[in-house]
Amino acid sequence: MEKQRFAGQLEQATSPDGAVNLKVLEGLVVDVYEHAERDRRSADQAIRLLAAELEQATAKLERAAHHDPLTDLPNRRAFNERLTEAIDEANADNARFAIICVDFDRFKEVNSIFGHATADKLLQKLASRLKIAARDAFVARLGGDDFSIIVTGSVQPAASEELATHIQDLVSDGFNIDGKVIRTALSFGIAIYPQDGLDAETLMINADAALSRAKRDGRGSLRFFEAEMDKQQRERTTLQHELGSAIERNELKLFYQPLARIDGEIVGFEALLRWEHEVRGRIAPNVFIPLAEDNGMIIPIGAWVLKEACRQAASWSNKLTVAINLSPVQFHYSDLPAQVLAILLETGLAPHRLELEITEGVLVNDFERAIGTLRRLKALGVSIAMDDFGTGYSSLRYLQAFPFDKIKVDKSFIDQLDENLQSQAIIRAVVGLAHGLALPVLAEGVETAGQLEFLKREGCDEVQGYLIGRPLPIDNYSEIVGIASPPVRRAAMAG
């Protein structure tokens, strides 16, 4: 519009023969100059406003890049930067400082039972208490329920131990969230600079190793890093690497343990994995299965297990069932139902002969997704059993949420049957509950005649354990399963 107006004024200032009206032209020049000044002031003001907005946006982005949005604590990036500074400061002052790794005990179960919203509020409340307890120490949330604290300017290790104890005291009364009191404990792993590492990566690895030891030792534990932990960590890393090629080296062996009715009739077998290392000898499943879950190797191992166990069971002329344990990791990193269907079609095993065993850990990590996967598996015609029943406090909820085909009572309850009245009462209650839900009950770890007689009196349906049969290669049970000669064995899942 302004350009059109100026063009009209210029046309008025000139005549058709080229003569110039100086008065009109002078007015045009003044008008253009005033407009230019006005525009410049507007532009300067706009630039100043834009600069202020950009400065605010940059500050917000900088904060977002260095802070956790849920708890408003510094995040992993900010923690790593502060840790580098702490190392430089300690070197300049010839000082020591500590890293404390903090972890909620059984946080995933809390998440599953009370829901994600409550779990988030729990993390926020913990973050608030950590900030109160830490005072001048640097507190960060690294992700999930993992928090870390950098403690500088104090005498170590006394100051870090005192702080961890103080934090534990602050959470001992639990957290009141929406009228619910949630009680939990914290585990602590502590590494000291420079004795436990001269760089940030080593310090964090060693603090995490101390935390892992604390969690293994029991809820609410605190452990300082020790050189032996480093040795164990290197051993774990080596085993994980060797596990990656164990199948190719033919070191994974398939063993079977009989599953029997209470009257002694064998109705199936549970497939169990054994690792026969060419140098180390036999490595226990409770050692290498967690390693496989940690590094993701459980996915190819689990697929191999399903295929080999189903292939072998399909060769039995006596149509007994085969039970296979599933890792929680398999539920979250593969399309398990499609995988099971493909294996059943390839091996020719009838779906009703396959029993998949899960523990509560499958349901704790992502309840809705796990239930959906279980329903798809059940739709294939396979059976689903709840293994290690009674070892967690969510079992009853899970029984209500999904129609399991069987529950297996954990061995820890069977071990004490002969002399422990509480164990007897628990077994009696579990059997009554299961029968009320029309579910058969299998007792694991039956090793004595006395245990078997008690289970018979209480109406237990099935048993498994050394009294019935030990885990052995399938050729040891060739007459029971009906095979003329043992098939080639490769691998199977651990139990």
Stockholm file with secondary structure:
# STOCKHOLM 1.0

chainA/1-495         MEKQRFAGQLEQATSPDGAVNLKVLEGLVVDVYEHAERDRRSADQAIRLLAAELEQATAKLERAAHHDPLTDLPNRRAFNERLTEAIDEANADNARFAIICVDFDRFKEVNSIFGHATADKLLQKLASRLKIAARDAFVARLGGDDFSIIVTGSVQPAASEELATHIQDLVSDGFNIDGKVIRTALSFGIAIYPQDGLDAETLMINADAALSRAKRDGRGSLRFFEAEMDKQQRERTTLQHELGSAIERNELKLFYQPLARIDGEIVGFEALLRWEHEVRGRIAPNVFIPLAEDNGMIIPIGAWVLKEACRQAASWSNKLTVAINLSPVQFHYSDLPAQVLAILLETGLAPHRLELEITEGVLVNDFERAIGTLRRLKALGVSIAMDDFGTGYSSLRYLQAFPFDKIKVDKSFIDQLDENLQSQAIIRAVVGLAHGLALPVLAEGVETAGQLEFLKREGCDEVQGYLIGRPLPIDNYSEIVGIASPPVRRAAMAG
#=GR chainA/1-495 SS CHHHHHHHHHHHHBCTTSCBCHHHHHHHHHHHHHHHHHHHHHHHHHHHHHHHHHHHHHHHHHHHHHBCTTTCSBCHHHHHHHHHHHHHHHHHHTCCEEEEEEEETTHHHHHHHHCHHHHHHHHHHHHHHHHHHHTTSEEEEEETTEEEEEECSSCTTHHHHHHHHHHHHHHTTCEEETTEEECCCEEEEEEEETTTCSSHHHHHHHHHHHHHHHHHHCTTCEEECCHHHHHHHHHHHHHHHHHTTTTTTTCEEEEEEEEEETTSCEEEEEEEEEEEETTTEEECHHHHHHHHHHHTTHHHHHHHHHHHHHHHHHTCSSCCEEEEECCHHHHHSSCHHHHHHHHHHHHCCCGGGEEEEECHHHHHHCHHHHHHHHHHHHHTTCEEEEEEETSSSCHHHHHHHSCCSEEEECHHHHHTTTTCHHHHHHHHHHHHHHHHTTCCEEECCCCSHHHHHHHHHTTCCEECSTTTCCCBCGGGGHHHHTCSSCCCCCCCCCC
#=GC SS_cons         CHHHHHHHHHHHHBCTTSCBCHHHHHHHHHHHHHHHHHHHHHHHHHHHHHHHHHHHHHHHHHHHHHBCTTTCSBCHHHHHHHHHHHHHHHHHHTCCEEEEEEEETTHHHHHHHHCHHHHHHHHHHHHHHHHHHHTTSEEEEEETTEEEEEECSSCTTHHHHHHHHHHHHHHTTCEEETTEEECCCEEEEEEEETTTCSSHHHHHHHHHHHHHHHHHHCTTCEEECCHHHHHHHHHHHHHHHHHTTTTTTTCEEEEEEEEEETTSCEEEEEEEEEEEETTTEEECHHHHHHHHHHHTTHHHHHHHHHHHHHHHHHTCSSCCEEEEECCHHHHHSSCHHHHHHHHHHHHCCCGGGEEEEECHHHHHHCHHHHHHHHHHHHHTTCEEEEEEETSSSCHHHHHHHSCCSEEEECHHHHHTTTTCHHHHHHHHHHHHHHHHTTCCEEECCCCSHHHHHHHHHTTCCEECSTTTCCCBCGGGGHHHHTCSSCCCCCCCCCC
//
